[in-house]
Amino acid sequence: MTFDLCDTICAIATPHGNGGVGIVRLSGPRSVEIASKLIIGGFRPAPRFANFVTLKIGDIRDTAIAIYFKNPQSFTGEDVVELQAHGGAMLMEKILAACIKHGGRLAKPGEFTRRALMNGKITLSGAESLINTIHAESDAELLASSGFSVGELFKKMIAIETELVNISASIEAALDHPDEVELVDVTAQVKKFIKTLKQFTDNAKQSNYIYNGIRVAILGKPNAGKSSLFNALLGSSRSIVTDIPGTTTDCVSETVQIDGYKVRFVDTAGIRESINPIEKLGIERTAVAARECDIALVFDDVACELVKDKPFIRVTRKSTVESIKAQIIKLLVGTPSHSIANLRQLDQLHLAKSALENALKFDTVDQLASDIQTALFHLSNITGTNATEAVLDEIFSRFCLGK
């Protein structure tokens, strides 16, 4: 995806729909000029002051607040104007169309943040922190994105990257001038880097639970109490409960938060032999739920057999809703870590770690140099120092138009 920094971009920065206030954002060299054409009496703003103005879009008038952020003291590092008008969806579209008519270009997804990255106002990990914050669906996701924003991952990866660049330079010197430059033993340094990367990759499961949630299957024979437990865990009557065996003939699921984690409980059809074709289909789906769950709540030995290779909690008469919830988090998450990478970053960390492990086994100096360069490539896709366009497109495609 190509971007022209000479353009002045614009977009609606607030969610689609009707609201008390809506914001149209402009960024680029013509931001003030374009805004001025929409404001009665023009726009001669002092930076960072809220200006009470009247917008004129054709025959439509609306009172608004206009704020000017002068470059480089703005989110994007460019001249930025925000027009804060009444938040009717139709009005927002009219204001945006007027901005485009007077020389603005509709921003692409994430283009405001991408310009901030290109202008040195934000790091790549900071941009990912931002998108994770916007899309967070649980307290755990918000905490993880907060960890990105303070820069722990970024700082550690930059430190490794800097040292690897120096190592790479010394290796290249030894290759170019073998008679004059001796190859320095980098084993200790590389092992230190691998240990640091392992601190993040070891938290892969926890990262998965943060971003994808925890799937919990409730398994057992008919009338074991599965639906009653399901309802108790949710705090609402989501599943039908009767004394008739086989009442639940399909999987019923719902998501709640436990200690900040998204937890999806799945109530399943009772496990038994049946000639009822509908119930048989439900029991087949029970088997699928057992295979796909992260942990199961089991009522009997038949259910245990379905998840014998997975973590499970045996439900007894003494089990309480609170004790079950606590056990789910304890068994899967353990002690929450503050060193959490997102799933894309984890993939790059694994690849960088693998390259460094290969570097320790090198047979030739050329192979060592190649492995170090491979590790640097994957680290740069985290730090953003040399991230590929494909990686940047992947990240920023998740942003909305106004961010």
Secondary structure per residue as TSV (DSSP state, phi and psi in degrees):
chain	resnum	aa	ss	phi	psi
A	1	M	-	360.0	127.3
A	2	T	-	-97.4	148.7
A	3	F	-	-131.8	133.8
A	4	D	-	-107.1	109.5
A	5	L	T	-72.3	-9.7
A	6	C	T	-79.2	-18.9
A	7	D	S	-72.5	152.6
A	8	T	-	-102.2	119.3
A	9	I	E	-100.0	157.6
A	10	C	E	-148.8	153.5
A	11	A	E	-168.8	160.8
A	12	I	E	-79.1	124.9
A	13	A	-	-96.7	-5.5
A	14	T	S	-107.8	158.8
A	15	P	-	-59.1	148.9
A	16	H	S	-65.2	140.9
A	17	G	S	124.2	-179.4
A	18	N	-	-88.7	139.3
A	19	G	E	-156.9	173.6
A	20	G	E	-65.7	-39.4
A	21	V	E	-134.3	139.3
A	22	G	E	-128.6	148.6
A	23	I	E	-123.7	130.4
A	24	V	E	-108.5	126.9
A	25	R	E	-110.6	136.6
A	26	L	E	-118.2	141.4
A	27	S	E	-144.0	129.5
A	28	G	S	139.8	176.7
A	29	P	T	-64.8	-21.7
A	30	R	T	-105.2	16.2
A	31	S	H	-57.3	-50.1
A	32	V	H	-65.4	-42.6
A	33	E	H	-60.0	-45.7
A	34	I	H	-67.4	-44.2
A	35	A	H	-60.8	-37.9
A	36	S	H	-60.3	-32.3
A	37	K	H	-73.8	-13.9
A	38	L	H	-99.4	-10.3
A	39	I	B	-107.0	127.5
A	40	I	T	-64.4	127.2
A	41	G	T	87.8	0.2
A	42	G	-	80.6	-177.3
A	43	F	-	-138.3	105.8
A	44	R	-	-121.6	75.8
A	45	P	-	-87.5	152.5
A	46	A	-	-90.8	138.9
A	47	P	T	-57.8	138.7
A	48	R	T	68.3	19.0
A	49	F	-	-106.8	139.9
A	50	A	E	-81.6	117.3
A	51	N	E	-104.9	122.3
A	52	F	E	-80.5	118.2
A	53	V	E	-133.7	168.6
A	54	T	E	-116.7	122.7
A	55	L	E	-87.3	142.6
A	56	K	E	-126.3	111.9
A	57	I	E	-121.5	98.1
A	58	G	T	63.4	-124.4
A	59	D	T	-91.0	1.9
A	60	I	E	-92.6	137.3
A	61	R	E	-121.8	143.7
A	62	D	E	-153.3	135.6
A	63	T	E	-77.1	144.0
A	64	A	E	-153.8	170.1
A	65	I	E	-111.1	129.4
A	66	A	E	-116.0	128.3
A	67	I	E	-124.9	131.9
A	68	Y	E	-109.6	127.2
A	69	F	E	-113.0	110.2
A	70	K	-	-78.3	139.6
A	71	N	T	-63.8	146.9
A	72	P	T	-92.4	11.2
A	73	Q	S	-86.0	62.5
A	74	S	S	-146.7	171.1
A	75	F	S	-59.5	-43.2
A	76	T	S	-87.2	-14.3
A	77	G	S	85.9	0.1
A	78	E	S	-111.1	176.2
A	79	D	-	-64.0	128.4
A	80	V	E	-128.7	137.0
A	81	V	E	-126.3	133.2
A	82	E	E	-114.1	126.1
A	83	L	E	-103.9	109.5
A	84	Q	E	-102.4	100.4
A	85	A	E	-112.1	-177.0
A	86	H	E	-66.8	142.8
A	87	G	E	-90.5	36.6
A	88	G	-	-71.8	137.5
A	89	A	H	-59.5	-42.3
A	90	M	H	-64.3	-43.0
A	91	L	H	-63.4	-43.0
A	92	M	H	-58.9	-43.2
A	93	E	H	-64.2	-37.8
A	94	K	H	-65.3	-42.7
A	95	I	H	-64.9	-43.7
A	96	L	H	-62.3	-44.6
A	97	A	H	-61.3	-37.3
A	98	A	H	-67.0	-38.4
A	99	C	H	-62.1	-41.3
A	100	I	H	-67.7	-41.0
A	101	K	H	-59.1	-36.6
A	102	H	T	-92.8	15.1
A	103	G	T	119.6	-1.2
A	104	G	-	-81.7	163.3
A	105	R	E	-122.3	137.6
A	106	L	E	-61.0	126.8
A	107	A	-	-67.4	148.3
A	108	K	-	-84.0	161.6
A	109	P	T	-53.5	125.8
A	110	G	T	76.0	8.0
A	111	E	H	-69.2	-32.5
A	112	F	H	-61.5	-47.0
A	113	T	H	-69.6	-35.9
A	114	R	H	-64.9	-37.7
A	115	R	H	-65.9	-37.2
A	116	A	H	-61.1	-39.5
A	117	L	H	-65.0	-47.5
A	118	M	H	-65.4	-27.9
A	119	N	T	-95.1	11.1
A	120	G	T	73.1	19.7
A	121	K	S	-89.7	-13.8
A	122	I	S	-152.9	150.3
A	123	T	-	-89.6	166.6
A	124	L	H	-63.6	-41.2
A	125	S	H	-66.0	-32.9
A	126	G	H	-65.6	-38.2
A	127	A	H	-65.6	-40.6
A	128	E	H	-67.8	-35.0
A	129	S	H	-59.6	-41.7
A	130	L	H	-63.8	-46.3
A	131	I	H	-68.6	-34.7
A	132	N	H	-67.0	-36.5
A	133	T	H	-64.7	-43.4
A	134	I	H	-63.5	-39.6
A	135	H	H	-94.7	1.3
A	136	A	-	-57.8	134.6
A	137	E	-	-117.8	5.5
A	138	S	S	-152.1	163.0
A	139	D	H	-61.7	-36.9
A	140	A	H	-62.3	-39.5
A	141	E	H	-66.1	-40.9
A	142	L	H	-63.1	-41.4
A	143	L	H	-65.4	-40.8
A	144	A	H	-64.0	-43.2
A	145	S	H	-66.4	-32.7
A	146	S	H	-63.7	-37.3
A	147	G	H	-62.8	-36.5
A	148	F	H	-63.0	-43.1
A	149	S	H	-66.2	-28.9
A	150	V	H	-79.7	-11.4
A	151	G	T	88.8	18.2
A	152	E	H	-60.4	-50.5
A	153	L	H	-61.5	-47.9
A	154	F	H	-59.0	-47.0
A	155	K	H	-62.5	-42.0
A	156	K	H	-68.0	-39.6
A	157	M	H	-70.8	-36.5
A	158	I	H	-63.5	-41.1
A	159	A	H	-62.2	-44.2
A	160	I	H	-65.5	-43.6
A	161	E	H	-59.1	-44.3
A	162	T	H	-60.8	-44.8
A	163	E	H	-68.0	-37.0
A	164	L	H	-66.8	-34.1
A	165	V	H	-62.2	-43.4
A	166	N	H	-64.3	-41.0
A	167	I	H	-62.9	-44.9
A	168	S	H	-59.5	-40.4
A	169	A	H	-63.5	-40.9
A	170	S	H	-68.8	-34.9
A	171	I	H	-67.0	-44.6
A	172	E	H	-61.4	-38.3
A	173	A	H	-63.5	-40.7
A	174	A	H	-66.8	-33.7
A	175	L	H	-70.9	-40.3
A	176	D	H	-76.6	-31.5
A	177	H	-	-132.5	66.2
A	178	P	T	-60.5	-27.5
A	179	D	T	-83.4	-16.5
A	180	E	T	-111.0	-30.2
A	181	V	S	-116.0	124.1
A	182	E	-	-87.3	138.4
A	183	L	-	-71.7	122.1
A	184	V	-	-81.4	140.5
A	185	D	-	-73.7	116.1
A	186	V	-	-107.4	11.6
A	187	T	H	-54.8	-48.3
A	188	A	H	-61.9	-42.3
A	189	Q	H	-64.6	-45.1
A	190	V	H	-63.4	-40.1
A	191	K	H	-62.4	-37.5
A	192	K	H	-64.4	-41.2
A	193	F	H	-64.1	-43.2
A	194	I	H	-60.8	-40.3
A	195	K	H	-62.4	-41.7
A	196	T	H	-65.0	-44.7
A	197	L	H	-63.0	-35.6
A	198	K	H	-64.7	-29.9
A	199	Q	H	-59.0	-33.5
A	200	F	H	-86.2	-43.2
A	201	T	H	-69.0	-26.3
A	202	D	T	-66.2	-18.6
A	203	N	T	-95.9	21.2
A	204	A	H	-60.4	-42.9
A	205	K	H	-65.0	-42.7
A	206	Q	H	-63.3	-39.6
A	207	S	H	-61.6	-41.7
A	208	N	H	-62.0	-41.6
A	209	Y	H	-67.0	-33.5
A	210	I	H	-67.0	-47.4
A	211	Y	H	-89.3	-30.9
A	212	N	H	-105.4	-11.3
A	213	G	-	84.6	174.5
A	214	I	E	-110.5	128.7
A	215	R	E	-101.0	124.0
A	216	V	E	-121.8	117.1
A	217	A	E	-95.0	135.9
A	218	I	E	-103.8	115.6
A	219	L	E	-125.7	146.9
A	220	G	-	165.2	177.3
A	221	K	S	-71.1	166.9
A	222	P	T	-58.4	144.3
A	223	N	T	63.0	24.4
A	224	A	S	-79.4	-19.3
A	225	G	S	111.2	16.3
A	226	K	H	-63.1	-49.7
A	227	S	H	-67.1	-36.2
A	228	S	H	-63.7	-42.4
A	229	L	H	-65.6	-42.4
A	230	F	H	-55.9	-49.3
A	231	N	H	-62.8	-40.3
A	232	A	H	-65.1	-38.9
A	233	L	H	-66.1	-34.8
A	234	L	H	-82.6	-25.9
A	235	G	T	78.0	22.4
A	236	S	S	-154.9	161.2
A	237	S	-	-87.5	78.7
A	238	R	-	-84.8	-39.6
A	239	S	S	-103.0	147.4
A	240	I	-	-74.3	133.0
A	241	V	-	-120.2	121.9
A	242	T	-	-139.5	173.7
A	243	D	S	-85.0	-3.4
A	244	I	S	-83.6	120.8
A	245	P	T	-60.4	140.3
A	246	G	T	84.0	18.7
A	247	T	-	-60.5	-42.9
A	248	T	-	-84.9	113.0
A	249	T	-	-112.3	5.2
A	250	D	S	-149.0	166.8
A	251	C	-	-79.6	132.3
A	252	V	E	-118.8	129.4
A	253	S	E	-130.5	155.6
A	254	E	E	-158.0	148.9
A	255	T	E	-111.0	136.5
A	256	V	E	-133.2	170.5
A	257	Q	E	-102.7	135.1
A	258	I	E	-128.8	119.2
A	259	D	T	50.2	35.5
A	260	G	T	89.1	-6.1
A	261	Y	E	-97.8	142.1
A	262	K	E	-73.0	122.3
A	263	V	E	-124.1	120.6
A	264	R	E	-103.4	111.2
A	265	F	E	-89.6	139.1
A	266	V	E	-123.5	113.4
A	267	D	E	-83.6	132.1
A	268	T	-	-121.2	163.6
A	269	A	-	-67.6	144.2
A	270	G	-	-62.6	142.7
A	271	I	-	-87.4	115.7
A	272	R	S	-168.1	167.0
A	273	E	-	-74.9	135.7
A	274	S	-	-147.3	146.1
A	275	I	-	-101.2	-7.0
A	276	N	-	-72.0	117.9
A	277	P	H	-62.2	-34.0
A	278	I	H	-69.4	-44.8
A	279	E	H	-65.1	-37.3
A	280	K	H	-60.7	-41.0
A	281	L	H	-62.7	-41.0
A	282	G	H	-62.8	-39.9
A	283	I	H	-67.8	-34.8
A	284	E	H	-63.0	-38.2
A	285	R	H	-70.6	-28.7
A	286	T	H	-61.0	-42.8
A	287	A	H	-62.9	-38.6
A	288	V	H	-65.1	-44.5
A	289	A	H	-60.2	-37.7
A	290	A	H	-65.5	-39.0
A	291	R	H	-69.2	-37.0
A	292	E	H	-90.0	-10.3
A	293	C	-	-74.2	158.7
A	294	D	S	-88.9	-29.9
A	295	I	E	-155.3	153.1
A	296	A	E	-125.5	151.6
A	297	L	E	-106.5	115.3
A	298	V	E	-115.3	141.5
A	299	F	S	-102.8	-17.1
A	300	D	S	-157.7	176.2
A	301	D	H	-66.6	-31.8
A	302	V	H	-61.4	-42.6
A	303	A	H	-67.6	-37.8
A	304	C	H	-57.8	-38.1
A	305	E	H	-63.0	-31.7
A	306	L	H	-69.4	-26.2
A	307	V	T	-128.1	34.1
A	308	K	T	-65.4	-19.2
A	309	D	T	-99.0	7.6
A	310	K	S	-122.3	161.6
A	311	P	-	-65.5	141.3
A	312	F	E	-148.1	159.0
A	313	I	E	-119.5	125.7
A	314	R	E	-81.8	122.7
A	315	V	-	-89.1	126.2
A	316	T	-	-126.4	179.0
A	317	R	T	-62.6	-26.5
A	318	K	T	-84.8	-9.3
A	319	S	-	-67.5	139.1
A	320	T	-	-118.1	160.1
A	321	V	H	-57.4	-45.9
A	322	E	H	-66.4	-39.2
A	323	S	H	-67.7	-36.7
A	324	I	H	-65.5	-45.6
A	325	K	H	-60.2	-43.5
A	326	A	H	-63.4	-40.0
A	327	Q	H	-66.4	-37.7
A	328	I	H	-57.9	-49.4
A	329	I	H	-67.7	-41.2
A	330	K	H	-63.5	-44.7
A	331	L	H	-69.7	-37.6
A	332	L	H	-93.6	-41.8
A	333	V	T	-96.8	-38.7
A	334	G	-	68.3	-133.1
A	335	T	S	-87.6	118.0
A	336	P	-	-57.2	138.3
A	337	S	-	-102.7	149.4
A	338	H	S	-94.5	-3.3
A	339	S	-	-102.6	67.1
A	340	I	-	-108.4	126.1
A	341	A	-	-99.8	155.2
A	342	N	-	-79.2	175.1
A	343	L	H	-65.5	-36.3
A	344	R	H	-66.3	-44.9
A	345	Q	H	-63.7	-38.8
A	346	L	H	-59.3	-40.7
A	347	D	H	-60.7	-44.0
A	348	Q	H	-67.3	-36.8
A	349	L	H	-64.5	-42.1
A	350	H	H	-61.2	-43.1
A	351	L	H	-67.4	-39.9
A	352	A	H	-65.4	-43.0
A	353	K	H	-62.9	-42.6
A	354	S	H	-61.8	-40.9
A	355	A	H	-64.1	-40.5
A	356	L	H	-69.2	-35.9
A	357	E	H	-64.6	-37.9
A	358	N	H	-65.7	-34.7
A	359	A	H	-61.8	-30.4
A	360	L	T	-71.6	-16.3
A	361	K	T	-105.1	14.0
A	362	F	-	-59.9	143.4
A	363	D	S	-98.9	-30.9
A	364	T	S	-128.6	159.0
A	365	V	H	-65.4	-34.7
A	366	D	H	-59.4	-41.3
A	367	Q	H	-65.9	-41.2
A	368	L	H	-60.0	-46.3
A	369	A	H	-60.6	-41.4
A	370	S	H	-65.0	-43.3
A	371	D	H	-65.1	-38.8
A	372	I	H	-64.9	-41.0
A	373	Q	H	-65.3	-37.8
A	374	T	H	-63.6	-43.9
A	375	A	H	-61.4	-42.6
A	376	L	H	-62.5	-39.3
A	377	F	H	-59.1	-47.1
A	378	H	H	-71.3	-34.9
A	379	L	H	-66.5	-36.0
A	380	S	H	-66.4	-24.1
A	381	N	H	-77.0	-6.7
A	382	I	H	-100.8	-46.8
A	383	T	H	-77.6	-25.7
A	384	G	-	86.8	2.5
A	385	T	S	-64.6	-29.7
A	386	N	S	-149.2	38.3
A	387	A	-	-64.9	142.3
A	388	T	-	-74.5	158.6
A	389	E	H	-61.3	-35.6
A	390	A	H	-62.4	-40.8
A	391	V	H	-66.2	-45.1
A	392	L	H	-63.3	-41.3
A	393	D	H	-61.2	-40.7
A	394	E	H	-62.0	-44.3
A	395	I	H	-68.2	-50.6
A	396	F	H	-78.0	-14.1
A	397	S	T	-66.9	-18.4
A	398	R	T	-81.2	-12.1
A	399	F	S	-79.6	156.1
A	400	C	-	-81.3	171.8
A	401	L	T	-63.6	-33.6
A	402	G	T	-86.8	5.3
A	403	K	-	-128.5	360.0
